[in-house]
Amino acid sequence: MSLDHRLIDLLVCPLCKGPLDMQRAPEGRPVALSCAHDRLAFPLRDGIPVMLEDAARPLEAPAGCHAPRLNAARCPCPARSPS
């Protein structure tokens, strides 16, 4: 089952209401929608996004960051400056 790209444009992160990016498996199959701001990836199950914080997995933090689950506005690392 394929996820409609128009649907992706309408979906936002349930936590920060920010934009989501599609993550794909090496073979090109969509596997998750990710929020760079909250550093979370929401899985796709049978082509349906599971937009629950409990179902999300943390994304890898940028190099030099010591707070992998904090969003950019709250990150204390000097590598990340709040905007």
N, CA, C and O atoms as CSV, one atom per row, in Angstrom:
chain,resi,resn,atom,element,x,y,z
A,1,MET,N,N,0.845,-1.169,0.000
A,1,MET,CA,C,0.000,0.000,0.000
A,1,MET,C,C,0.894,1.236,0.000
A,1,MET,O,O,1.884,1.292,0.728
A,2,SER,N,N,0.547,2.211,-0.805
A,2,SER,CA,C,1.352,3.415,-0.950
A,2,SER,C,C,0.704,4.588,-0.214
A,2,SER,O,O,-0.519,4.731,-0.201
A,3,LEU,N,N,1.534,5.411,0.390
A,3,LEU,CA,C,1.046,6.586,1.097
A,3,LEU,C,C,0.954,7.739,0.104
A,3,LEU,O,O,1.935,8.069,-0.562
A,4,ASP,N,N,-0.213,8.345,0.008
A,4,ASP,CA,C,-0.455,9.441,-0.915
A,4,ASP,C,C,0.371,10.658,-0.497
A,4,ASP,O,O,0.319,11.074,0.660
A,5,HIS,N,N,1.126,11.224,-1.427
A,5,HIS,CA,C,1.978,12.377,-1.116
A,5,HIS,C,C,1.156,13.601,-0.718
A,5,HIS,O,O,1.647,14.464,0.010
A,6,ARG,N,N,-0.077,13.684,-1.182
A,6,ARG,CA,C,-0.942,14.799,-0.758
A,6,ARG,C,C,-1.264,14.682,0.724
A,6,ARG,O,O,-1.404,15.698,1.406
A,7,LEU,N,N,-1.384,13.465,1.230
A,7,LEU,CA,C,-1.648,13.245,2.646
A,7,LEU,C,C,-0.453,13.690,3.488
A,7,LEU,O,O,-0.626,14.293,4.548
A,8,ILE,N,N,0.737,13.398,3.024
A,8,ILE,CA,C,1.939,13.804,3.749
A,8,ILE,C,C,1.979,15.318,3.901
A,8,ILE,O,O,2.358,15.825,4.956
A,9,ASP,N,N,1.594,16.038,2.868
A,9,ASP,CA,C,1.593,17.502,2.926
A,9,ASP,C,C,0.604,18.036,3.952
A,9,ASP,O,O,0.795,19.134,4.475
A,10,LEU,N,N,-0.443,17.285,4.249
A,10,LEU,CA,C,-1.454,17.718,5.211
A,10,LEU,C,C,-1.102,17.352,6.649
A,10,LEU,O,O,-1.538,18.022,7.585
A,11,LEU,N,N,-0.311,16.287,6.828
A,11,LEU,CA,C,0.030,15.836,8.172
A,11,LEU,C,C,1.109,16.705,8.807
A,11,LEU,O,O,2.021,17.181,8.132
A,12,VAL,N,N,0.987,16.900,10.106
A,12,VAL,CA,C,2.003,17.627,10.876
A,12,VAL,C,C,2.349,16.794,12.102
A,12,VAL,O,O,1.634,15.855,12.449
A,13,CYS,N,N,3.439,17.143,12.744
A,13,CYS,CA,C,3.848,16.455,13.963
A,13,CYS,C,C,2.781,16.674,15.039
A,13,CYS,O,O,2.358,17.808,15.263
A,14,PRO,N,N,2.349,15.620,15.696
A,14,PRO,CA,C,1.316,15.781,16.727
A,14,PRO,C,C,1.817,16.517,17.965
A,14,PRO,O,O,1.008,16.964,18.778
A,15,LEU,N,N,3.127,16.654,18.126
A,15,LEU,CA,C,3.676,17.332,19.304
A,15,LEU,C,C,3.907,18.816,19.054
A,15,LEU,O,O,3.440,19.655,19.824
A,16,CYS,N,N,4.624,19.147,17.984
A,16,CYS,CA,C,4.999,20.549,17.752
A,16,CYS,C,C,4.234,21.187,16.595
A,16,CYS,O,O,4.349,22.391,16.366
A,17,LYS,N,N,3.460,20.392,15.870
A,17,LYS,CA,C,2.694,20.850,14.694
A,17,LYS,C,C,3.592,21.280,13.544
A,17,LYS,O,O,3.165,22.019,12.657
A,18,GLY,N,N,4.848,20.812,13.562
A,18,GLY,CA,C,5.799,21.130,12.502
A,18,GLY,C,C,5.683,20.169,11.330
A,18,GLY,O,O,4.944,19.187,11.401
A,19,PRO,N,N,6.413,20.445,10.248
A,19,PRO,CA,C,6.371,19.594,9.052
A,19,PRO,C,C,7.025,18.239,9.292
A,19,PRO,O,O,7.867,18.082,10.176
A,20,LEU,N,N,6.621,17.273,8.490
A,20,LEU,CA,C,7.161,15.914,8.575
A,20,LEU,C,C,7.881,15.568,7.283
A,20,LEU,O,O,7.504,16.035,6.208
A,21,ASP,N,N,8.909,14.755,7.393
A,21,ASP,CA,C,9.656,14.273,6.231
A,21,ASP,C,C,9.500,12.761,6.131
A,21,ASP,O,O,9.435,12.060,7.140
A,22,MET,N,N,9.443,12.276,4.902
A,22,MET,CA,C,9.320,10.840,4.659
A,22,MET,C,C,10.674,10.165,4.820
A,22,MET,O,O,11.669,10.619,4.256
A,23,GLN,N,N,10.713,9.090,5.584
A,23,GLN,CA,C,11.895,8.240,5.673
A,23,GLN,C,C,11.620,6.987,4.868
A,23,GLN,O,O,10.523,6.431,4.912
A,24,ARG,N,N,12.624,6.552,4.134
A,24,ARG,CA,C,12.457,5.382,3.272
A,24,ARG,C,C,13.489,4.315,3.601
A,24,ARG,O,O,14.603,4.614,4.029
A,25,ALA,N,N,13.093,3.063,3.392
A,25,ALA,CA,C,14.003,1.923,3.524
A,25,ALA,C,C,14.973,1.958,2.340
A,25,ALA,O,O,14.712,2.648,1.354
A,26,PRO,N,N,16.083,1.226,2.422
A,26,PRO,CA,C,17.045,1.223,1.314
A,26,PRO,C,C,16.424,0.870,-0.045
A,26,PRO,O,O,16.896,1.340,-1.080
A,27,GLU,N,N,15.380,0.053,-0.046
A,27,GLU,CA,C,14.740,-0.303,-1.324
A,27,GLU,C,C,13.736,0.749,-1.792
A,27,GLU,O,O,13.093,0.568,-2.826
A,28,GLY,N,N,13.594,1.848,-1.044
A,28,GLY,CA,C,12.722,2.947,-1.460
A,28,GLY,C,C,11.327,2.930,-0.861
A,28,GLY,O,O,10.536,3.838,-1.116
A,29,ARG,N,N,11.014,1.920,-0.074
A,29,ARG,CA,C,9.682,1.805,0.542
A,29,ARG,C,C,9.565,2.788,1.711
A,29,ARG,O,O,10.464,2.839,2.550
A,30,PRO,N,N,8.465,3.580,1.790
A,30,PRO,CA,C,8.281,4.480,2.932
A,30,PRO,C,C,8.136,3.687,4.231
A,30,PRO,O,O,7.404,2.698,4.275
A,31,VAL,N,N,8.836,4.123,5.298
A,31,VAL,CA,C,8.784,3.405,6.570
A,31,VAL,C,C,8.363,4.287,7.740
A,31,VAL,O,O,7.881,3.777,8.752
A,32,ALA,N,N,8.539,5.612,7.616
A,32,ALA,CA,C,8.209,6.488,8.746
A,32,ALA,C,C,8.086,7.930,8.269
A,32,ALA,O,O,8.578,8.298,7.203
A,33,LEU,N,N,7.417,8.731,9.085
A,33,LEU,CA,C,7.379,10.178,8.917
A,33,LEU,C,C,8.159,10.760,10.078
A,33,LEU,O,O,7.884,10.430,11.232
A,34,SER,N,N,9.126,11.621,9.796
A,34,SER,CA,C,9.982,12.125,10.861
A,34,SER,C,C,9.815,13.619,11.071
A,34,SER,O,O,9.567,14.379,10.134
A,35,CYS,N,N,9.960,14.018,12.329
A,35,CYS,CA,C,9.935,15.416,12.728
A,35,CYS,C,C,11.341,15.789,13.168
A,35,CYS,O,O,11.830,15.288,14.180
A,36,ALA,N,N,11.992,16.666,12.412
A,36,ALA,CA,C,13.355,17.079,12.744
A,36,ALA,C,C,13.372,17.908,14.024
A,36,ALA,O,O,14.338,17.851,14.785
A,37,HIS,N,N,12.331,18.664,14.264
A,37,HIS,CA,C,12.273,19.533,15.443
A,37,HIS,C,C,12.246,18.730,16.747
A,37,HIS,O,O,12.985,19.041,17.682
A,38,ASP,N,N,11.408,17.711,16.811
A,38,ASP,CA,C,11.309,16.878,18.008
A,38,ASP,C,C,12.198,15.648,17.949
A,38,ASP,O,O,12.300,14.905,18.925
A,39,ARG,N,N,12.845,15.428,16.804
A,39,ARG,CA,C,13.734,14.287,16.589
A,39,ARG,C,C,13.029,12.957,16.861
A,39,ARG,O,O,13.534,12.093,17.578
A,40,LEU,N,N,11.829,12.825,16.255
A,40,LEU,CA,C,11.052,11.598,16.382
A,40,LEU,C,C,10.647,11.108,15.001
A,40,LEU,O,O,10.439,11.905,14.086
A,41,ALA,N,N,10.536,9.782,14.855
A,41,ALA,CA,C,10.047,9.168,13.622
A,41,ALA,C,C,8.786,8.382,13.948
A,41,ALA,O,O,8.796,7.493,14.800
A,42,PHE,N,N,7.708,8.719,13.264
A,42,PHE,CA,C,6.419,8.050,13.461
A,42,PHE,C,C,6.295,6.951,12.404
A,42,PHE,O,O,6.375,7.241,11.210
A,43,PRO,N,N,6.101,5.697,12.818
A,43,PRO,CA,C,6.124,4.575,11.871
A,43,PRO,C,C,4.898,4.545,10.963
A,43,PRO,O,O,3.849,5.109,11.273
A,44,LEU,N,N,5.071,3.867,9.831
A,44,LEU,CA,C,3.959,3.572,8.929
A,44,LEU,C,C,3.653,2.091,9.078
A,44,LEU,O,O,4.543,1.250,8.948
A,45,ARG,N,N,2.409,1.777,9.347
A,45,ARG,CA,C,1.981,0.373,9.459
A,45,ARG,C,C,0.904,0.123,8.429
A,45,ARG,O,O,-0.164,0.733,8.477
A,46,ASP,N,N,1.182,-0.772,7.499
A,46,ASP,CA,C,0.281,-1.055,6.377
A,46,ASP,C,C,-0.062,0.219,5.619
A,46,ASP,O,O,-1.191,0.393,5.158
A,47,GLY,N,N,0.924,1.113,5.492
A,47,GLY,CA,C,0.731,2.354,4.746
A,47,GLY,C,C,0.020,3.450,5.510
A,47,GLY,O,O,-0.276,4.504,4.948
A,48,ILE,N,N,-0.263,3.219,6.791
A,48,ILE,CA,C,-0.993,4.198,7.606
A,48,ILE,C,C,-0.035,4.766,8.655
A,48,ILE,O,O,0.570,4.005,9.411
A,49,PRO,N,N,0.110,6.099,8.712
A,49,PRO,CA,C,0.993,6.685,9.722
A,49,PRO,C,C,0.419,6.523,11.126
A,49,PRO,O,O,-0.760,6.790,11.356
A,50,VAL,N,N,1.254,6.088,12.055
A,50,VAL,CA,C,0.861,5.957,13.459
A,50,VAL,C,C,1.409,7.197,14.161
A,50,VAL,O,O,2.587,7.253,14.517
A,51,MET,N,N,0.542,8.187,14.355
A,51,MET,CA,C,0.963,9.498,14.844
A,51,MET,C,C,0.813,9.615,16.359
A,51,MET,O,O,0.247,10.587,16.860
A,52,LEU,N,N,1.319,8.630,17.077
A,52,LEU,CA,C,1.269,8.615,18.532
A,52,LEU,C,C,2.680,8.735,19.085
A,52,LEU,O,O,3.597,8.072,18.602
A,53,GLU,N,N,2.857,9.580,20.098
A,53,GLU,CA,C,4.181,9.767,20.676
A,53,GLU,C,C,4.742,8.455,21.218
A,53,GLU,O,O,5.942,8.204,21.110
A,54,ASP,N,N,3.892,7.624,21.795
A,54,ASP,CA,C,4.338,6.349,22.347
A,54,ASP,C,C,4.837,5.381,21.270
A,54,ASP,O,O,5.665,4.516,21.552
A,55,ALA,N,N,4.341,5.522,20.048
A,55,ALA,CA,C,4.750,4.635,18.955
A,55,ALA,C,C,5.978,5.163,18.224
A,55,ALA,O,O,6.600,4.425,17.459
A,56,ALA,N,N,6.338,6.424,18.443
A,56,ALA,CA,C,7.465,7.039,17.738
A,56,ALA,C,C,8.786,6.538,18.295
A,56,ALA,O,O,8.894,6.173,19.466
A,57,ARG,N,N,9.786,6.532,17.424
A,57,ARG,CA,C,11.132,6.186,17.870
A,57,ARG,C,C,11.997,7.433,17.764
A,57,ARG,O,O,11.792,8.258,16.873
A,58,PRO,N,N,12.958,7.573,18.663
A,58,PRO,CA,C,13.828,8.755,18.608
A,58,PRO,C,C,14.763,8.692,17.405
A,58,PRO,O,O,15.272,7.629,17.050
A,59,LEU,N,N,14.979,9.843,16.790
A,59,LEU,CA,C,15.964,9.951,15.724
A,59,LEU,C,C,17.328,10.180,16.343
A,59,LEU,O,O,17.431,10.657,17.473
A,60,GLU,N,N,18.358,9.846,15.618
A,60,GLU,CA,C,19.716,10.053,16.100
A,60,GLU,C,C,19.976,11.552,16.221
A,60,GLU,O,O,19.645,12.320,15.318
A,61,ALA,N,N,20.560,11.956,17.320
A,61,ALA,CA,C,20.863,13.365,17.563
A,61,ALA,C,C,22.028,13.817,16.694
A,61,ALA,O,O,22.890,13.010,16.346
A,62,PRO,N,N,22.064,15.102,16.338
A,62,PRO,CA,C,23.198,15.622,15.583
A,62,PRO,C,C,24.493,15.481,16.385
A,62,PRO,O,O,24.463,15.396,17.612
A,63,ALA,N,N,25.610,15.458,15.696
A,63,ALA,CA,C,26.916,15.328,16.360
A,63,ALA,C,C,27.101,16.453,17.371
A,63,ALA,O,O,26.823,17.615,17.078
A,64,GLY,N,N,27.565,16.103,18.544
A,64,GLY,CA,C,27.822,17.094,19.579
A,64,GLY,C,C,26.632,17.415,20.458
A,64,GLY,O,O,26.748,18.228,21.374
A,65,CYS,N,N,25.493,16.799,20.202
A,65,CYS,CA,C,24.298,17.076,20.996
A,65,CYS,C,C,24.216,16.080,22.150
A,65,CYS,O,O,24.415,14.881,21.954
A,66,HIS,N,N,23.927,16.568,23.333
A,66,HIS,CA,C,23.850,15.716,24.515
A,66,HIS,C,C,22.416,15.496,24.980
A,66,HIS,O,O,22.196,14.833,25.994
A,67,ALA,N,N,21.444,16.034,24.266
A,67,ALA,CA,C,20.041,15.936,24.669
A,67,ALA,C,C,19.214,15.426,23.496
A,67,ALA,O,O,18.511,16.216,22.867
A,68,PRO,N,N,19.273,14.123,23.177
A,68,PRO,CA,C,18.659,13.606,21.960
A,68,PRO,C,C,17.143,13.741,21.884
A,68,PRO,O,O,16.606,13.742,20.777
A,69,ARG,N,N,16.425,13.855,22.993
A,69,ARG,CA,C,14.966,13.953,22.906
A,69,ARG,C,C,14.451,15.388,23.032
A,69,ARG,O,O,13.249,15.614,22.891
A,70,LEU,N,N,15.319,16.353,23.292
A,70,LEU,CA,C,14.863,17.731,23.401
A,70,LEU,C,C,14.727,18.346,22.022
A,70,LEU,O,O,15.512,18.047,21.122
A,71,ASN,N,N,13.733,19.206,21.856
A,71,ASN,CA,C,13.610,19.869,20.563
A,71,ASN,C,C,14.603,21.020,20.479
A,71,ASN,O,O,15.231,21.371,21.478
A,72,ALA,N,N,14.747,21.600,19.315
A,72,ALA,CA,C,15.772,22.610,19.069
A,72,ALA,C,C,15.655,23.812,19.996
A,72,ALA,O,O,16.674,24.377,20.393
A,73,ALA,N,N,14.457,24.210,20.345
A,73,ALA,CA,C,14.278,25.387,21.196
A,73,ALA,C,C,14.778,25.137,22.612
A,73,ALA,O,O,15.153,26.083,23.304
A,74,ARG,N,N,14.793,23.869,23.060
A,74,ARG,CA,C,15.204,23.552,24.416
A,74,ARG,C,C,16.566,22.890,24.511
A,74,ARG,O,O,17.029,22.588,25.611
A,75,CYS,N,N,17.212,22.660,23.384
A,75,CYS,CA,C,18.488,21.948,23.378
A,75,CYS,C,C,19.584,22.827,23.978
A,75,CYS,O,O,19.804,23.941,23.502
A,76,PRO,N,N,20.273,22.349,25.012
A,76,PRO,CA,C,21.312,23.153,25.653
A,76,PRO,C,C,22.662,23.106,24.944
A,76,PRO,O,O,23.586,23.813,25.345
A,77,CYS,N,N,22.795,22.302,23.916
A,77,CYS,CA,C,24.089,22.128,23.265
A,77,CYS,C,C,24.477,23.363,22.461
A,77,CYS,O,O,23.626,23.977,21.818
A,78,PRO,N,N,25.771,23.736,22.493
A,78,PRO,CA,C,26.208,24.891,21.718
A,78,PRO,C,C,26.086,24.680,20.215
A,78,PRO,O,O,26.027,25.647,19.455
A,79,ALA,N,N,26.048,23.414,19.779
A,79,ALA,CA,C,25.920,23.129,18.340
A,79,ALA,C,C,24.561,23.515,17.798
A,79,ALA,O,O,24.416,23.726,16.594
A,80,ARG,N,N,23.544,23.615,18.673
A,80,ARG,CA,C,22.175,23.948,18.257
A,80,ARG,C,C,21.811,25.292,18.865
A,80,ARG,O,O,21.851,25.455,20.085
A,81,SER,N,N,21.464,26.237,18.037
A,81,SER,CA,C,21.036,27.524,18.575
A,81,SER,C,C,19.541,27.680,18.352
A,81,SER,O,O,19.063,27.453,17.241
A,82,PRO,N,N,18.787,28.062,19.385
A,82,PRO,CA,C,17.341,28.228,19.224
A,82,PRO,C,C,17.029,29.319,18.220
A,82,PRO,O,O,17.722,30.334,18.165
A,83,SER,N,N,15.986,29.115,17.422
A,83,SER,CA,C,15.606,30.133,16.462
A,83,SER,C,C,14.385,30.892,16.907
A,83,SER,O,O,13.929,31.794,16.204
